[in-house]
Amino acid sequence: AALYINFLFSPEGQEIMRRNAHPLTIPVVVDRPENLPYALQGLLNIE
């Protein structure tokens, strides 16, 4: 699942989603970033 989510947020995945009327929310917002799998933490803008 993490590979799929990372693909969706890649430039190619974003373009596919945009073309199909499903733009993604960027930056990614989560309520409990500590629960996000390590493989997806790169999607967050944590300062």
Secondary structure, 3 states (H helix, E strand, C coil): CHHHHHHHCCHHHHHHHHHCCCCCCCCCCCCCHHHCCHHHHHHCCCC
